[in-house]
Structures are given as structure tokens and as C-alpha cells.
Amino acid sequence: MAGSRFWWYRWTGPDGQRHAISLKTDDEAQAIVKARAVHIDFHSVTPRNPLIPVIDRHLSEGQQRNRRPLRPETAKVHRYILTKFVSDTGSKYVSDVTTSTLNRWIGELRKTHRQETICSYAAVTLTFGRWLYKRRLVTYFPFDGFERPEKPVRGRSHWLRKEEVTKLIDSATSDDLRFILYCGFHAGLRRGEIGWAKVDWFDLKTNLIHVVNDPETGALLKDENRTAPVTKPFAEFLTRYFKGRNPDEYVLAPKREKGKARYRYDFIKQFQSHVNGACTIHDMRRSFASNLASAGVSIYKIAQWLGDRVEVVERSYGYLAPADDDVNKLW
């Protein structure tokens, strides 16, 4: 593909949609082997459900739009949610996408999922419904009258205090695991960002992290690159950990090729084994923001460091801000 140092594999699916995937190699022989594997994998798992091509078209348009296009990783998440919706509900046609179907699905999800997850699933599905109506694939808004689930009143409450974080990091069984914990708890990096992090993201002269989205992979969740400060303990660890490392290399090297995995480096097993149920991977990011908000750090700063919108961070973590004595200046 022009402008890329890697070989790409492109094909047209049974739905008439064109697909393209980077083979992540500049070796032609290796590219051919990978392309055959992709071809076999795609045609063996393509569902027969007629709604799947409709979902793919919806997500393809979302990635190509000019205003706030979906990142590839975000599109994968949305595809998982929508595929789960049609699979769980037995929906096969656009006429099956209705308010009653969505209500039944949400009711089942409540038995096994957190409220914030249910809210996210509902939001993605509602967007799909609006797209169906906008594209005139249905003559009515399919989710008319649906009551959107309320977000948790007290924000995201599952997080670890600084003392608990320190214990987890100090007891890490390897430097790679310690790096993962520092990235989440001390820098608020997302799961995918930790896996795609390169050595040169971490500027130890200025103690800054430069989270950079690689246009070759489109791996990160957000379009915008961002900069966040490195804490002193994290910087001291990185000084030793990065000694002799190539600035352009990935910090974490997977032991096997990515294959079908969603993440370049999937560390969930070693993470879960270490924390023993104390938190989830995303709870590290929640803990980063929650501890800062509890210490009185500006919501605007936290939003900048997280790479999230201010209103999102305020809704999730604003309730943790300590009481502001400035109100007494009235008297």
C-alpha cells in the first residue's frame, strides 16, 4: 500500500464491502503466509446472520466520517457489542431491532454486568438504531420510547487508595509487571496504550509521557496525542528499567504473535494473578484519576492527563474533590 512500509491484504466480503488489514511485515513471503491465514480466518468465521454486514457498514461509515471518526479499536469494541446484541436476542433482520428487544437484552445484562457497562452497551446500540433510521433502512426510529439506563449516581467508585497501590507495585514479581502497574496507577494509561507504549514515549529529562498514536497501526483509542507528567517513583523505576533500551522499540515484547488477540500485548493473566481480585485493569486508570481528584487536583488537569473530555471526568470523579474553603470568602 502506498505510503506504508508494510504489506497489506485487501479483499471484498460477501456483503460487497471492501476490507483491508496491515500484515505488519515488509517481507513478501511472510506477508503471503499471513494473508492466507487472514483469508481463511475471515471466511471461516463470517456469521450467516444478515444483520452482521449491516453492522459492518455502520461501523465502516463511522470510521470514515469527518467529525470525530471512530478509531479502529473503538470500532472493534462497538462491533463486539452489536454482534452480542443480535446474537443474544436472536435478531436477524432490521425489523427485529426494536424497543422490546433492547429492553429484554438490557434486562438480561443486569444479571451479570455493572451499571456503567450496561449504559455503554445501550449507548452503542442506540447509535446503531439512529443510523438505521438515518439511512432509511427502517421507516421509524427502532428504539422509540426506550428509557436509557441511568449512569451510576456516585461516579466510578471502584478504585484503590495510594497505600494499596504502593503495596501492589512493590510486590510485583517482575519489572514488566511493575511497568504495567506504574502505567495504570501512576499515569492513567489505558490497557491498549500500555501494550503499544514505546520507550521514547517516556522523556525522563523532562519527566513527561508523550502518548503518541501510530498512524500505521491506529492502535490507540483517541485521535489526539497527549502529554502527562511522570511521577517521581515511576521516573526512578524507568531510569533503571530502560537502561540500554532502544528508544524506538516497544516497551513490552509479546512472547507470540498477536494473532486474533485484540491487544498487541495481552497481560491480563499475569495482572489478575498478581492483584488476586483487588481490581480490574481499567480500575488502575480509575484509581489514578480518583486519587488525584481526592487530593484536590484540578479536574481540568486530570482530564488532560487522561485524554478525556472535562465533562466526562467531572461526572465520574468530581464528587471526590475535597470541600472548597473558598466559599468562606463570602463572609
Phi and psi in degrees as a GROMACS rama.xvg file:
@    title "Ramachandran Plot"
@    xaxis  label "Phi"
@    yaxis  label "Psi"
@TYPE xy
-58.0793  133.327  ALA-2
87.0046  -2.4289  GLY-3
-116.812  143.607  SER-4
-86.7071  -7.17656  ARG-5
-102.807  156.43  PHE-6
-76.7135  146.599  TRP-7
-123.1  153.13  TRP-8
-115.856  124.818  TYR-9
-123.317  141.491  ARG-10
-155.567  163.578  TRP-11
-108.294  124.703  THR-12
-79.7555  173.961  GLY-13
-64.1144  -17.8617  PRO-14
-85.6894  0.21346  ASP-15
86.6003  -3.07621  GLY-16
-84.2955  142.134  GLN-17
-88.8856  140.926  ARG-18
-125.259  150.929  HIS-19
-147.442  140.738  ALA-20
-143.816  135.681  ILE-21
-73.8294  134.275  SER-22
-90.5589  0.532559  LEU-23
55.7402  35.4719  LYS-24
-153.921  146.731  THR-25
-102.486  6.00182  ASP-26
-91.5783  119.843  ASP-27
-63.5443  -41.7521  GLU-28
-62.9765  -44.468  ALA-29
-66.1942  -34.9747  GLN-30
-64.3848  -39.531  ALA-31
-63.1503  -43.6177  ILE-32
-60.731  -45.9091  VAL-33
-65.3692  -39.4493  LYS-34
-63.4057  -40.6047  ALA-35
-62.9613  -40.254  ARG-36
-64.244  -41.6235  ALA-37
-63.4926  -42.8051  VAL-38
-61.9283  -47.2578  HIS-39
-63.703  -43.1689  ILE-40
-62.8248  -45.1448  ASP-41
-63.3852  -47.4831  PHE-42
-76.5839  -17.865  HIS-43
-86.6791  -24.2367  SER-44
-109.688  -3.98503  VAL-45
-60.8007  117.911  THR-46
-67.0922  153.974  PRO-47
-82.4454  -13.7552  ARG-48
-58.7028  122.321  ASN-49
-62.4499  -17.8538  PRO-50
-78.0331  -19.8431  LEU-51
-62.2338  -46.5079  ILE-52
-60.4616  -32.3592  PRO-53
-66.6506  -42.4731  VAL-54
-62.0828  -43.4001  ILE-55
-63.1007  -38.2889  ASP-56
-64.5985  -44.4544  ARG-57
-56.3691  -46.6258  HIS-58
-72.5065  -34.0717  LEU-59
-63.4574  -43.611  SER-60
-64.3919  -36.1602  GLU-61
-63.9281  -34.1247  GLY-62
-78.6824  -21.1764  GLN-63
-98.1096  -8.0084  GLN-64
-68.3558  156.775  ARG-65
-78.55  -35.5662  ASN-66
-97.2156  117.696  ARG-67
47.1626  62.1187  ARG-68
-65.9637  151.677  PRO-69
-69.7509  135.66  LEU-70
-75.3517  154.693  ARG-71
-53.8158  -42.0441  PRO-72
-67.2022  -36.7081  GLU-73
-66.2772  -40.7671  THR-74
-61.3727  -36.9039  ALA-75
-63.5997  -41.7604  LYS-76
-63.4807  -45.8106  VAL-77
-63.0427  -37.679  HIS-78
-65.0924  -40.2965  ARG-79
-59.9814  -45.7025  TYR-80
-64.331  -47.4049  ILE-81
-69.0408  -36.5874  LEU-82
-65.559  -38.5272  THR-83
-64.2729  -40.0254  LYS-84
-60.2764  -50.5732  PHE-85
-70.5364  -31.3432  VAL-86
-72.2474  -47.6161  SER-87
-64.4625  -34.0601  ASP-88
-95.6651  -7.36702  THR-89
72.54  19.5664  GLY-90
-74.0522  135.15  SER-91
-125.137  -20.3357  LYS-92
-132.8  161.576  TYR-93
-60.8169  -27.1534  VAL-94
-67.7527  -17.8359  SER-95
-83.3083  -13.4274  ASP-96
-84.6359  95.5202  VAL-97
-135.309  169.844  THR-98
-61.7559  -42.8942  THR-99
-64.369  -37.6584  SER-100
-64.0273  -44.8191  THR-101
-65.7684  -40.1337  LEU-102
-61.1623  -42.2881  ASN-103
-63.7258  -41.2921  ARG-104
-64.5375  -45.928  TRP-105
-61.364  -39.2454  ILE-106
-60.6593  -39.6463  GLY-107
-69.737  -38.1489  GLU-108
-64.0352  -31.5644  LEU-109
-60.8352  -23.8097  ARG-110
-74.1046  -22.8478  LYS-111
-131.067  -9.32339  THR-112
-120.732  154.255  HIS-113
-70.5918  158.088  ARG-114
-61.2388  -41.1593  GLN-115
-67.1525  -32.4205  GLU-116
-67.9401  -42.362  THR-117
-60.5984  -41.2176  ILE-118
-60.6676  -42.8503  CYS-119
-65.5562  -43.9728  SER-120
-61.7969  -42.5443  TYR-121
-64.5133  -40.9843  ALA-122
-62.6752  -43.9342  ALA-123
-64.0323  -42.0101  VAL-124
-68.7809  -38.4264  THR-125
-63.6041  -38.641  LEU-126
-62.3492  -40.0928  THR-127
-62.0103  -42.0998  PHE-128
-62.4122  -41.9823  GLY-129
-64.2107  -37.1231  ARG-130
-65.805  -41.8911  TRP-131
-57.2744  -42.3499  LEU-132
-70.226  -41.6988  TYR-133
-64.1963  -37.0213  LYS-134
-86.0069  4.07525  ARG-135
59.2937  30.8466  ARG-136
-79.1083  -17.7349  LEU-137
-133.129  156.529  VAL-138
-93.6995  4.4965  THR-139
-148.273  158.765  TYR-140
-72.9779  115.983  PHE-141
-64.985  -19.3592  PRO-142
-112.614  30.1728  PHE-143
-59.6381  128.426  ASP-144
88.2703  -3.60295  GLY-145
-70.4815  130.342  PHE-146
-91.8511  112.237  GLU-147
-66.0214  132.76  ARG-148
-58.4727  141.528  PRO-149
-78.5041  142.325  GLU-150
-74.3862  153.763  LYS-151
-53.8482  132.538  PRO-152
-63.5055  -38.0445  VAL-153
-96.5373  23.465  ARG-154
70.6997  -157.002  GLY-155
-95.4489  100.826  ARG-156
-90.9314  -13.6772  SER-157
-85.2045  98.888  HIS-158
-154.216  161.375  TRP-159
-104.947  140.679  LEU-160
-74.626  166.716  ARG-161
-57.2261  -38.6651  LYS-162
-64.6412  -40.946  GLU-163
-67.3094  -38.6468  GLU-164
-61.7923  -45.8554  VAL-165
-59.6742  -41.8778  THR-166
-62.9466  -42.5578  LYS-167
-64.2773  -42.8085  LEU-168
-68.3402  -44.0524  ILE-169
-63.934  -29.4686  ASP-170
-94.1126  7.33485  SER-171
-59.424  139.724  ALA-172
-88.4102  -6.01175  THR-173
-152.922  159.774  SER-174
-68.2893  -32.9989  ASP-175
-62.8875  -43.4204  ASP-176
-65.8851  -40.0247  LEU-177
-63.0001  -37.8076  ARG-178
-62.0227  -44.1916  PHE-179
-59.486  -45.5338  ILE-180
-66.1346  -41.7559  LEU-181
-62.2261  -43.4448  TYR-182
-59.1567  -41.7103  CYS-183
-76.9859  -51.6379  GLY-184
-79.0058  -31.519  PHE-185
-104.549  -12.3772  HIS-186
-130.484  -10.3262  ALA-187
68.7798  25.2614  GLY-188
-71.8477  146.966  LEU-189
-75.5092  164.391  ARG-190
-56.3948  -48.1394  ARG-191
-65.3473  -36.7774  GLY-192
-64.6216  -36.7362  GLU-193
-62.6245  -42.36  ILE-194
-68.4397  -31.8897  GLY-195
-94.4611  0.504639  TRP-196
-62.5277  137.35  ALA-197
-109.852  158.494  LYS-198
-58.4463  -39.7436  VAL-199
-75.42  -1.04956  ASP-200
-65.9246  -26.1959  TRP-201
-104.308  103.505  PHE-202
-92.4782  99.8819  ASP-203
-81.6746  -6.50408  LEU-204
-76.6014  -36.4107  LYS-205
-108.964  -2.03481  THR-206
55.8074  53.4153  ASN-207
-130.556  148.109  LEU-208
-106.491  127.498  ILE-209
-109.175  98.919  HIS-210
-79.5316  114.554  VAL-211
-119.689  125.802  VAL-212
-82.6467  121.285  ASN-213
-78.8337  116.293  ASP-214
-64.068  -19.9498  PRO-215
-69.8456  -37.1166  GLU-216
-104.743  -27.2728  THR-217
56.4758  38.5151  GLY-218
-79.0435  -29.5385  ALA-219
-82.487  163.667  LEU-220
-75.9281  -30.2398  LEU-221
-115.841  156.137  LYS-222
-72.1948  -39.8381  ASP-223
-77.8735  131.821  GLU-224
-71.3216  156.454  ASN-225
-146.189  163.22  ARG-226
-125.697  136.948  THR-227
-138.133  151.177  ALA-228
-75.6253  153.741  PRO-229
-100.047  128.401  VAL-230
-67.8799  158.925  THR-231
-60.2087  -46.956  LYS-232
-61.0778  -39.1996  PRO-233
-64.6186  -43.1912  PHE-234
-63.4537  -40.7852  ALA-235
-63.3362  -40.5474  GLU-236
-65.7562  -44.3428  PHE-237
-64.8288  -34.0565  LEU-238
-57.2508  -41.0372  THR-239
-80.072  -42.5392  ARG-240
-65.4335  -34.8848  TYR-241
-91  1.34825  PHE-242
-59.3843  122.93  LYS-243
79.926  5.23557  GLY-244
-84.7282  149.228  ARG-245
-76.4241  125.397  ASN-246
-57.8462  -27.4074  PRO-247
-90.8565  -0.549746  ASP-248
-90.572  156.893  GLU-249
-69.3033  142.606  TYR-250
-64.659  -45.7218  VAL-251
-105.54  128.564  LEU-252
-107.319  116.427  ALA-253
-66.7131  150.205  PRO-254
-80.098  -14.1254  LYS-255
-143.789  166.338  ARG-256
-65.6526  155.457  GLU-257
-58.3247  -42.3777  LYS-258
59.757  -127.663  GLY-259
-88.8903  -4.20003  LYS-260
-63.927  144.361  ALA-261
-73.2606  -30.2558  ARG-262
-106.066  145.598  TYR-263
-61.6411  -42.2134  ARG-264
-130.055  107.206  TYR-265
-97.6879  107.215  ASP-266
-105.458  18.2754  PHE-267
-61.327  -39.1681  ILE-268
-65.7308  -48.1232  LYS-269
-68.452  -31.5264  GLN-270
-66.34  -50.2679  PHE-271
-63.7414  -36.8972  GLN-272
-63.4094  -36.6618  SER-273
-76.6569  -46.6752  HIS-274
-79.1172  -19.5288  VAL-275
53.109  46.5107  ASN-276
84.0393  1.72221  GLY-277
-68.4927  -29.1659  ALA-278
-166.086  170.606  CYS-279
-100.36  172.523  THR-280
-59.9654  -44.2068  ILE-281
-71.0657  -20.9022  HIS-282
-64.7837  -22.3859  ASP-283
-62.8434  -44.8422  MET-284
-65.0903  -39.8791  ARG-285
-62.7621  -40.0821  ARG-286
-65.4949  -40.5629  SER-287
-55.9652  -51.4485  PHE-288
-69.3551  -40.5371  ALA-289
-66.8316  -42.3296  SER-290
-65.6856  -37.0108  ASN-291
-68.0606  -45.0428  LEU-292
-62.3046  -39.7661  ALA-293
-64.9424  -28.1608  SER-294
-85.6113  0.501582  ALA-295
90.0136  11.7036  GLY-296
-69.4916  141.406  VAL-297
-54.8356  134.781  SER-298
-60.0386  -34.8352  ILE-299
-62.1716  -43.7276  TYR-300
-63.6055  -44.5715  LYS-301
-60.2478  -41.9857  ILE-302
-61.9088  -41.6103  ALA-303
-62.3835  -43.1193  GLN-304
-71.5943  -32.9308  TRP-305
-79.0801  -25.1239  LEU-306
79.7636  27.2502  GLY-307
-114.449  164.115  ASP-308
-72.0514  148.549  ARG-309
-58.9991  -41.9056  VAL-310
-65.764  -32.2861  GLU-311
-67.6817  -45.2857  VAL-312
-67.3406  -39.5564  VAL-313
-64.1227  -40.9052  GLU-314
-66.3901  -36.6043  ARG-315
-85.4321  -34.2735  SER-316
-126.521  -6.00974  TYR-317
-60.438  -29.9679  GLY-318
-66.8838  -15.0085  TYR-319
-85.0574  -11.9415  LEU-320
-61.099  135.129  ALA-321
-65.8779  159.01  PRO-322
-57.1583  136.77  ALA-323
-95.8844  114.755  ASP-324
-73.3396  -8.06592  ASP-325
-60.654  -22.4169  ASP-326
-61.0945  -26.4889  VAL-327
-73.8194  -6.85587  ASN-328
-69.6351  -10.9449  LYS-329
-66.7038  -23.8241  LEU-330
